[in-house]
């Protein structure tokens, strides 16, 4: 190839669109700290750290990534999926850490993955949704069109729901397999942060910050990298199965 041909090829590669656009949402932020661990770990800090690593992995895989927050700040739940809609993203990933109360804190660990539903899969899923939705209930102004009150309308796009299910299972399998965490399953629940998303959208509870051992791992950069790699692998698995 001539020098001129090489320059043209490089220019074409630089101007080509990304393989996909992902919006990555670090849960909580600002005054909404989320759950806390026995060693003082804060969910809002760890989710941001993990989300940054996920973003880098997805960019290396050929995607373009927009984060709903890049620092410790408040972002209303309703605005997070709205960002993805406005950018016509291909997928939306909301990253969180789970928590259990009382004596259950010592013995409950593992990974759960969620996609949107008007009804929770079980009592545990209902409790997780209630905790994650508490940010909005505590401080955000109620919209005239409540995203969860109108959740069935949000589920009207059957294709987006089907893709959310596929994405959830693809990422969950990679997460559990790579980090050898307890498999707590793929579930459905009415999460405010997912309501209204018009693309494949999932919420990842990548571990229990309330569990002493898991909380320590979640704060370790090496473990965060393993989580991020698993999420990126799951996204690529999902993309391979998409219809052209």
C-alpha positions in Angstrom: 0.0 0.0 0.0 1.3 3.4 -0.9 1.8 6.2 1.7 -1.3 8.0 0.3 -3.4 4.8 0.4 -2.3 4.2 4.0 -3.3 7.8 5.0 -6.7 7.3 3.3 -7.3 4.0 5.2 -6.4 5.6 8.5 -8.6 8.5 7.8 -11.5 6.2 7.0 -11.0 4.2 10.1 -10.8 7.3 12.3 -14.1 8.6 10.8 -16.0 5.3 10.9 -18.8 5.2 13.5 -18.4 3.2 16.7 -19.6 -0.4 16.7 -22.1 0.5 19.4 -23.0 3.3 21.9 -23.3 2.3 25.5 -24.5 4.5 28.4 -23.0 3.4 31.7 -24.7 4.5 34.9 -22.8 4.4 38.2 -25.5 4.0 40.8 -26.2 6.8 43.4 -23.9 9.8 43.8 -23.8 13.0 45.7 -26.0 13.0 48.8 -27.5 9.7 47.7 -24.7 7.4 49.0 -26.4 4.1 48.5 -25.5 1.2 50.8 -22.4 1.0 53.0 -20.1 -1.8 53.9 -18.7 -2.9 57.3 -15.4 -1.4 56.5 -16.8 2.0 55.6 -17.1 1.3 51.9 -19.7 3.4 50.1 -21.7 2.2 47.2 -21.6 5.5 45.3 -17.8 5.4 45.3 -17.3 1.8 44.3 -20.0 1.9 41.6 -18.2 4.9 40.0 -14.8 3.1 40.1 -16.3 0.0 38.6 -18.2 1.9 36.0 -15.1 3.7 34.8 -13.4 0.4 34.3 -16.4 -1.0 32.4 -16.4 2.1 30.2 -12.7 1.6 29.3 -13.3 -2.1 28.5 -16.2 -1.3 26.2 -14.2 1.4 24.4 -11.4 -1.1 23.8 -14.1 -3.4 22.3 -14.9 -0.7 19.7 -17.8 1.0 21.4 -18.4 4.6 22.4 -19.4 5.2 26.0 -21.3 7.9 27.8 -21.4 7.9 31.6 -24.3 9.4 33.5 -21.9 10.8 36.0 -18.1 11.0 36.1 -17.8 12.3 39.6 -19.6 12.3 43.0 -22.7 14.2 42.1 -26.5 13.8 42.2 -28.2 12.7 39.0 -32.0 12.2 39.2 -33.0 8.7 38.4 -35.4 9.7 35.6 -32.6 11.6 33.8 -30.3 8.6 33.6 -32.3 6.5 31.1 -33.3 9.8 29.4 -29.6 10.4 28.6 -29.5 7.0 26.8 -32.7 7.8 24.9 -31.5 11.2 23.8 -28.3 9.7 22.4 -30.1 6.8 20.9 -27.8 4.4 22.7 -27.7 0.7 21.9 -27.6 -0.3 25.6 -27.9 1.0 29.1 -26.0 -0.5 32.0 -26.8 0.7 35.6 -24.2 -0.6 38.1 -25.0 -1.1 41.8 -24.0 -3.0 44.9 -26.4 -5.0 46.9 -27.1 -5.0 50.6 -28.8 -7.1 53.2 -30.1 -6.0 56.7 -29.4 -7.5 60.1 -28.0 -11.0 60.5 -28.3 -11.7 56.8 -25.4 -9.3 56.2 -22.9 -11.8 57.3 -24.0 -14.7 55.0 -25.4 -13.2 51.8 -23.1 -12.7 48.9 -23.2 -13.0 45.1 -24.4 -11.4 41.9 -27.9 -10.6 40.7 -28.8 -9.1 37.3 -32.1 -7.3 36.6 -34.2 -6.1 33.7 -37.4 -4.1 33.8 -40.8 -5.6 34.8 -44.0 -4.2 36.2 -43.8 -7.0 38.8 -40.9 -8.2 40.8 -39.7 -11.8 40.3 -39.8 -12.6 44.0 -39.8 -10.9 47.4 -36.0 -10.5 47.3 -36.2 -8.7 43.9 -39.0 -6.5 45.2 -36.8 -5.5 48.2 -33.9 -4.6 46.0 -36.0 -2.5 43.7 -37.5 -0.7 46.7 -34.0 0.1 48.0 -32.7 1.3 44.7 -35.8 3.4 44.1 -35.5 5.1 47.4 -33.3 7.8 46.0 -36.2 9.1 43.9 -38.8 8.7 46.6 -36.5 10.6 49.1 -35.5 13.6 47.0 -36.6 13.9 43.4 -39.6 15.8 42.3 -42.5 13.6 41.0 -42.9 13.9 37.3 -46.5 14.3 35.9 -45.9 11.1 34.0 -44.5 8.8 36.7 -42.1 6.3 35.0 -43.1 3.4 37.2 -46.8 4.2 37.3 -46.6 4.1 33.5 -44.3 1.1 33.4 -46.5 -1.0 31.2 -46.2 1.7 28.5 -42.4 1.5 28.9 -42.6 -2.2 28.3 -44.6 -1.6 25.1 -41.5 -2.0 23.0 -41.3 -5.8 22.9 -38.0 -5.7 21.0 -36.3 -3.6 23.7 -37.7 -5.9 26.4 -36.5 -9.0 24.6 -33.0 -7.5 24.1 -32.9 -6.5 27.8 -33.5 -10.0 28.8 -30.9 -11.4 26.4 -28.4 -8.7 27.6 -29.1 -9.6 31.2 -28.4 -13.3 30.8 -25.3 -12.7 28.6 -23.7 -10.4 31.2 -24.8 -12.5 34.2 -23.3 -15.7 32.8 -20.0 -14.0 32.2 -19.9 -12.3 35.6 -20.7 -15.4 37.6 -18.3 -17.5 35.6 -15.4 -15.1 35.7 -15.3 -14.0 39.3 -16.8 -17.3 40.7 -19.4 -15.4 42.8 -22.6 -17.0 44.1 -25.2 -17.1 41.3 -28.3 -15.4 42.6 -29.9 -15.3 39.2 -31.4 -13.0 36.6 -34.5 -11.4 37.9 -37.1 -8.7 36.9 -38.3 -5.8 39.0 -39.7 -2.3 38.6 -36.6 -0.1 38.8 -37.1 3.7 38.2 -33.7 4.0 36.7 -34.6 1.5 33.9 -38.1 2.8 33.3 -38.5 4.5 30.0 -35.3 3.2 28.4 -35.9 2.5 24.8 -33.0 0.1 24.3 -31.6 -3.0 26.0 -31.3 -1.9 29.6 -30.1 -3.8 32.7 -29.2 -3.2 36.3 -26.3 -5.1 37.7 -25.9 -5.8 41.4 -22.3 -7.0 41.1 -21.9 -7.9 44.8 -23.0 -7.4 48.4 -21.3 -4.5 50.0 -22.9 -5.6 53.3 -20.9 -8.9 53.2 -17.5 -8.4 54.9 -15.6 -10.5 52.5 -17.3 -9.4 49.4 -17.1 -5.7 50.4 -13.3 -6.0 50.6 -13.1 -7.6 47.2 -15.3 -5.0 45.6 -12.9 -2.3 46.7 -9.9 -4.0 45.2 -8.8 -2.7 41.7 -7.9 -6.2 40.5 -11.4 -7.5 41.3 -13.0 -4.4 39.8 -11.1 -5.2 36.6 -12.4 -8.7 36.6 -15.9 -7.5 36.9 -15.4 -4.9 34.2 -13.9 -7.5 31.8 -16.9 -9.9 32.5 -19.4 -7.1 31.7 -17.6 -6.2 28.5 -17.5 -9.9 27.5 -21.2 -10.2 28.2 -22.0 -7.2 26.0 -20.0 -8.7 23.1 -21.8 -12.0 23.5 -25.1 -10.2 23.4 -24.0 -8.2 20.3 -23.1 -11.4 18.5 -26.6 -12.7 19.0 -28.3 -9.6 17.7 -30.3 -9.7 14.5 -28.7 -7.8 11.6 
